[in-house]
């Protein structure tokens, strides 16, 4: 049971994703380590991995055992406490959240249901793909919402690849359909293409050209949120690698052997991955007094304060947040979550000092999408001069894309340790296979 110092106010953060972990780290260093507040991070997993890299976990390019962050150890080093468990309820009268019991692998109970009290609560539980009620998705599609999803997909890809390689002269093709042409779907398609080439190098008899990867997108172009020039470049890169891009193609049903489109076409698939849409966890709609939108996101104001909540905030993908300057609703991206974490770290410190609240103003910095091992595409917002985005592509863009993860590491570990982690990554990659094959 988590002990509490009654003399200190307690800030509880639920969700250890990119935004939640960064917020806990910042508050732990500034308030927790100085004994101005008790900072508590709550998560149903004991470790963190940066969600934008899940497509690399799914293809074996990233080893979760080497890149994940243990919350217990990280909290000890950074001035916050970690409470292991899934949030199941909220009692605003008591200012407490309820956590589910923790079960061991053999089914025995490690920790009972319990309550964690708070003075300020921040909900940062992220979001997941939205199947829009499409028939067959739950039964036949795989997802990329969590590290466990990514590992399951990696095992499935390896199994299907070697099954298709069976026999002295394999003739069977392997088909993979990815529903959703946003950043996740595009990055996964490019990474899978690279993986199939690497598997062939490691002895799989399946020829890469016999692997059919399809990206299915309902909008007029992939990367619909990006400028058209970026979408065109990404589609050109995918098509050049024999990846089929189907735009203006709405899925009617997912079946065991493929995807049926509303216009009657069928896309054959041994593996279907659903990477379309965004919705927050359904249990958020059951929380005491809090308002959600039609995709279960918590409705917040320009201070990220929850509608119907008293000292309750929400951030990241689970929050329907307006920009404090333009008033427009913000997209569910890691960039938004990062800026919200910095904002809330400052604002909660201001609350302790009884200073007036300020609105959250998002500063767009462009977007980057990986297109495999050596290339990426994106746009960078101008820091000075006229407000415009600069198109970047190729190897230079890939270096910028890779730097985003290093900046995340710096935010949660500090630059000194981030540099050591970078060096360690380079040494490990030089010493081991390019893919995790087990």
GIWOZI-V5697 format. One record per residue. RES is the residue in three letters. SS is DSSP state (a for helix, b for strand, c for the rest). PSI is psi in radians with two decimals (* if undefined). OMEGA is omega as a letter, one per 40 degrees, with the letter a starting at -180 (* if undefined). Layout:
res: <RES,RES>
ss: <SS,SS>
psi: <PSI,PSI>
omega: <OMEGA,OMEGA>
This chain:
res: <UNK,UNK,UNK,UNK,UNK,UNK,UNK,UNK,UNK,UNK,UNK,UNK,UNK,UNK,UNK,UNK,UNK,UNK,UNK,UNK,UNK,UNK,UNK,UNK,UNK,UNK,UNK,UNK,UNK,UNK,UNK,UNK,UNK,UNK,UNK,UNK,UNK,UNK,UNK,UNK,UNK,UNK,UNK,UNK,UNK,UNK,UNK,UNK,UNK,UNK,UNK,UNK,UNK,UNK,UNK,UNK,UNK,UNK,UNK,UNK,UNK,UNK,UNK,UNK,UNK,UNK,UNK,UNK,UNK,UNK,UNK,UNK,UNK,UNK,UNK,UNK,UNK,UNK,UNK,UNK,UNK,UNK,UNK,UNK,UNK,UNK,UNK,UNK,UNK,UNK,UNK,UNK,UNK,UNK,UNK,UNK,UNK,UNK,UNK,UNK,UNK,UNK,UNK,UNK,UNK,UNK,UNK,UNK,UNK,UNK,UNK,UNK,UNK,UNK,UNK,UNK,UNK,UNK,UNK,UNK,UNK,UNK,UNK,UNK,UNK,UNK,UNK,UNK,UNK,UNK,UNK,UNK,UNK,UNK,UNK,UNK,UNK,UNK,UNK,UNK,UNK,UNK,UNK,UNK,UNK,UNK,UNK,UNK,UNK,UNK,UNK,UNK,UNK,UNK,UNK,UNK,UNK,UNK,UNK,UNK,UNK,UNK,UNK,UNK,UNK,UNK,UNK,UNK,UNK,UNK,UNK,UNK,UNK,UNK,UNK,UNK,UNK,UNK,UNK,UNK,UNK,UNK,UNK,UNK,UNK,UNK,UNK,UNK,UNK,UNK,UNK,UNK,UNK,UNK,UNK,UNK,UNK,UNK,UNK,UNK,UNK,UNK,UNK,UNK,UNK,UNK,UNK,UNK,UNK,UNK,UNK,UNK,UNK,UNK,UNK,UNK,UNK,UNK,UNK,UNK,UNK,UNK,UNK,UNK,UNK,UNK,UNK,UNK,UNK,UNK,UNK,UNK,UNK,UNK,UNK,UNK,UNK,UNK,UNK,UNK,UNK,UNK,UNK,UNK,UNK,UNK,UNK,UNK,UNK,UNK,UNK,UNK,UNK,UNK,UNK,UNK,UNK,UNK,UNK,UNK,UNK,UNK,UNK,UNK,UNK,UNK,UNK,UNK,UNK,UNK,UNK,UNK,UNK,UNK,UNK,UNK,UNK,UNK,UNK,UNK,UNK,UNK,UNK,UNK,UNK,UNK,UNK,UNK,UNK,UNK,UNK,UNK,UNK,UNK,UNK,UNK,UNK,UNK,UNK,UNK,UNK,UNK,UNK,UNK,UNK,UNK,UNK,UNK,UNK,UNK,UNK,UNK,UNK,UNK,UNK,UNK,UNK,UNK,UNK,UNK,UNK,UNK,UNK,UNK,UNK,UNK,UNK,UNK,UNK,UNK,UNK,UNK,UNK,UNK,UNK,UNK,UNK,UNK,UNK,UNK,UNK,UNK,UNK,UNK,UNK,UNK,UNK,UNK,UNK,UNK,UNK,UNK,UNK,UNK,UNK,UNK,UNK,UNK,UNK,UNK,UNK,UNK,UNK,UNK,UNK,UNK,UNK,UNK,UNK,UNK,UNK,UNK,UNK,UNK,UNK,UNK,UNK,UNK,UNK,UNK,UNK,UNK,UNK,UNK,UNK,UNK,UNK,UNK,UNK,UNK,UNK,UNK,UNK,UNK,UNK,UNK,UNK,UNK,UNK,UNK,UNK,UNK,UNK,UNK,UNK,UNK,UNK,UNK,UNK,UNK,UNK,UNK,UNK,UNK,UNK,UNK,UNK,UNK,UNK,UNK,UNK,UNK,UNK,UNK,UNK,UNK,UNK,UNK,UNK,UNK,UNK,UNK,UNK,UNK,UNK,UNK,UNK,UNK>
ss: <c,c,c,c,c,c,c,c,b,b,b,b,b,b,c,c,c,a,a,a,a,a,a,a,a,a,a,a,a,a,a,a,c,c,c,c,b,b,b,b,b,b,b,c,c,c,b,b,c,c,a,a,a,a,a,a,a,a,a,c,c,c,c,a,a,a,a,c,b,b,a,a,a,a,a,a,a,a,c,c,b,b,b,b,c,c,b,b,b,b,b,c,c,c,c,b,b,b,b,c,c,b,b,c,c,c,c,c,b,b,b,c,c,b,b,b,b,c,c,b,b,b,b,c,c,c,b,b,c,c,c,c,c,c,b,c,a,a,a,a,c,b,c,c,c,c,a,a,a,a,a,a,a,a,a,a,a,a,a,a,a,a,a,a,c,c,c,c,c,c,c,c,c,b,b,b,b,b,b,c,c,c,a,a,a,a,a,a,a,a,a,a,a,a,a,a,a,a,a,a,a,c,c,c,c,c,c,a,a,a,b,b,b,b,b,b,c,c,c,c,c,c,c,c,c,c,c,a,a,a,a,a,a,a,a,a,a,a,a,a,c,c,b,b,b,b,c,c,c,c,b,b,b,b,b,c,c,b,b,b,b,c,c,c,c,b,b,b,c,c,b,b,b,b,c,c,c,c,b,b,c,a,a,a,a,a,c,c,c,c,c,b,c,c,c,c,c,b,b,b,c,c,c,c,b,b,c,c,c,c,c,b,b,b,c,a,a,a,b,b,c,b,c,c,c,c,c,c,b,c,c,c,c,a,a,a,a,a,a,a,a,a,a,a,a,a,a,a,a,a,a,a,c,c,c,c,c,c,c,c,c,c,c,c,c,b,b,b,b,b,c,c,c,c,c,b,b,b,b,b,b,c,c,c,c,c,c,c,b,b,b,b,b,b,a,a,a,a,a,a,a,a,a,a,a,a,a,a,a,a,a,a,a,c,a,a,a,a,a,a,a,a,a,a,a,a,a,a,a,a,a,c,c,c,c,c,c,c>
psi: <2.37,2.18,2.71,2.39,1.88,-0.33,-0.22,2.43,2.63,2.24,2.08,2.25,2.11,2.01,2.03,0.65,-2.88,-0.83,-0.79,-0.74,-0.73,-0.71,-0.81,-0.69,-0.83,-0.80,-0.65,-0.73,-0.66,-0.61,-0.80,-0.86,-0.42,0.13,0.65,-0.38,2.74,2.16,2.23,2.20,2.28,2.29,2.62,-0.06,2.56,-0.10,2.79,2.45,2.49,2.08,-0.63,-0.19,0.11,-0.51,-0.49,-0.58,-0.73,-0.43,0.00,0.03,-0.39,2.29,1.97,-0.53,-0.40,-0.45,-0.17,2.71,2.20,2.14,-0.65,-0.89,-0.73,-0.71,-0.70,-0.68,-0.34,0.29,0.34,2.79,2.56,2.27,2.06,2.10,2.80,2.32,2.35,-0.24,2.95,2.34,1.75,-0.47,-0.77,-0.15,1.10,2.59,2.66,2.42,2.48,2.77,2.64,2.21,2.45,2.97,-0.49,0.08,-0.16,2.74,2.11,-0.64,2.38,3.02,2.54,2.97,2.56,2.07,2.78,2.77,-0.66,2.43,2.32,2.13,2.10,0.99,0.07,-2.86,3.12,3.01,2.67,2.03,-0.06,0.44,0.30,2.23,2.42,-0.17,-0.88,-0.60,-0.61,-0.18,2.68,2.82,3.04,0.83,-0.56,2.87,-0.62,-0.70,-0.78,-0.72,-0.70,-0.72,-0.70,-0.81,-0.70,-0.73,-0.80,-0.78,-0.83,-0.64,-0.77,-0.48,-0.74,-0.30,-0.07,2.60,2.87,-0.59,1.37,2.32,-0.16,2.38,2.80,2.22,2.31,2.20,2.29,2.04,2.03,2.02,0.50,-2.90,-0.74,-0.84,-0.74,-0.80,-0.70,-0.74,-0.81,-0.71,-0.66,-0.68,-0.78,-0.69,-0.73,-0.63,-0.74,-0.72,-0.67,-0.70,-0.56,0.12,-0.11,2.28,-0.08,2.06,2.37,-0.58,-0.20,0.13,2.15,2.01,2.24,2.38,2.11,2.10,2.31,-0.42,3.11,-0.33,2.73,2.83,0.91,-0.43,-0.17,2.85,2.59,-0.59,-0.61,-0.72,-0.75,-0.74,-0.77,-0.75,-0.68,-0.74,-0.75,-0.80,-0.63,-0.29,0.36,0.46,2.14,2.23,2.03,1.82,2.92,0.68,1.87,2.31,2.26,-0.59,2.53,2.25,3.00,-0.51,0.24,-2.85,2.23,2.21,2.79,-0.41,0.11,-0.25,2.70,2.33,1.92,2.47,2.29,-0.54,2.26,2.23,2.21,1.96,0.57,2.59,2.94,2.30,2.60,2.86,2.44,-0.50,-0.29,-0.52,-0.21,-0.04,2.46,1.87,-0.14,2.54,2.39,2.81,-2.95,-0.27,0.48,0.14,2.47,2.26,2.17,2.84,-2.95,-0.12,0.11,0.35,2.30,2.38,2.21,0.09,2.56,1.91,0.57,2.22,2.81,2.60,2.90,-2.71,-0.38,0.01,2.34,1.62,2.28,2.62,2.38,-0.22,-1.00,-0.41,-0.14,2.67,2.43,2.55,2.76,1.52,2.79,-0.56,-0.75,-0.80,-0.70,-0.82,-0.62,-0.62,-0.77,-0.71,-0.87,-0.57,-0.71,-0.75,-0.68,-0.58,-0.66,-0.63,-0.69,-0.54,0.16,0.62,2.65,2.59,2.63,2.63,2.70,2.17,2.05,2.37,1.70,2.37,0.28,-2.88,2.67,2.42,2.20,2.43,0.64,-2.90,-0.59,-0.08,2.77,3.03,2.59,-3.05,2.51,2.27,2.45,2.31,-0.65,2.84,-2.81,2.52,1.91,2.87,2.49,2.20,2.28,2.57,2.91,-2.68,-0.64,-0.73,-0.61,-0.66,-0.71,-0.75,-0.81,-0.56,-0.40,-0.71,-0.68,-0.61,-0.62,-0.75,-0.70,-0.63,-0.60,-0.26,-0.34,2.70,-0.65,-0.86,-0.60,-0.67,-0.73,-0.69,-0.68,-0.80,-0.75,-0.71,-0.78,-0.72,-0.74,-0.74,-0.52,-0.43,-0.24,2.92,2.72,-0.35,2.60,1.98,0.23,*>
omega: <a,i,a,i,a,a,a,i,a,i,a,i,a,i,a,i,a,a,a,i,i,i,i,a,a,i,i,a,a,a,a,a,a,i,i,i,i,a,a,i,a,i,i,i,i,a,a,i,a,a,i,i,a,i,i,i,a,a,i,i,a,i,a,i,a,a,a,a,i,a,a,a,a,i,i,a,a,i,i,i,i,i,a,i,i,i,i,a,a,i,a,i,i,a,a,i,i,i,i,i,i,a,i,a,i,i,i,a,i,a,a,i,a,i,i,a,a,i,i,a,i,i,a,a,i,a,a,i,a,a,i,a,a,a,i,a,a,a,a,a,i,a,i,a,a,i,i,i,a,i,i,i,i,i,a,i,i,a,a,a,a,i,i,i,a,i,a,a,a,i,a,i,i,a,i,i,i,i,a,a,i,a,a,a,a,a,i,i,a,a,i,i,i,a,a,i,i,i,i,i,a,i,i,a,i,i,a,a,i,i,a,i,a,i,a,a,a,a,a,i,i,a,a,a,a,i,a,a,i,i,a,i,a,i,i,i,i,a,i,i,i,i,a,i,a,i,a,a,a,a,i,a,i,a,a,a,i,a,i,i,a,i,i,i,i,i,i,a,i,i,i,i,i,a,a,i,i,i,i,i,a,a,i,a,a,a,a,i,a,a,i,i,a,i,i,i,i,a,a,i,a,i,a,i,a,i,a,a,i,a,i,a,i,a,i,a,a,a,i,a,i,i,a,i,a,a,a,a,a,i,i,a,i,i,i,a,i,a,i,i,i,a,a,i,i,a,i,i,i,i,i,a,i,i,a,a,i,a,i,i,a,i,a,a,a,i,i,i,i,i,i,a,a,a,i,i,i,i,i,i,i,i,i,i,a,i,i,i,i,a,i,a,i,a,i,i,i,i,i,i,a,a,a,i,i,i,i,i,i,a,a,a,a,a,a,a,i,i,i,i,i,i,i,i,a,i,i,a,i,a,a,i,a,a,i,a,a,*>
